[in-house]
């Protein structure tokens, strides 16, 4: 499992399609303030997005790849 540190200024995240057809939890920003987590499937991406948006984490989240 990978532990990913979530910055305080992520804002609201959403599920988006990334390169190669991978689902990604993404905050909609580009450049320096971009935040993205690549997931295995849509279900996993939606669960992670829900946890981040509801602030149900302590600055870190565990993701299995």
WONOR-V972246 format. One record per pair of residues at least 6 apart in sequence whose C-alpha atoms are under 6 Angstrom apart, sorted by the first residue. I is the first residue (numbers start at 1). GAP is how many residues later the second one is. Records with the same first field share a line. If there is no record, write none. Layout:
BEGIN
I->GAP  GAP
END
This chain:
BEGIN
1->62  63
2->60  61
3->58  59
4->56  57
5->54  55
6->53  54
12->41
13->13  14
14->11  12
15->9  10
16->7  8
17->6  7
23->16  18  19
24->13  14  15
25->11  12  20
26->9  10
27->8
39->6
END
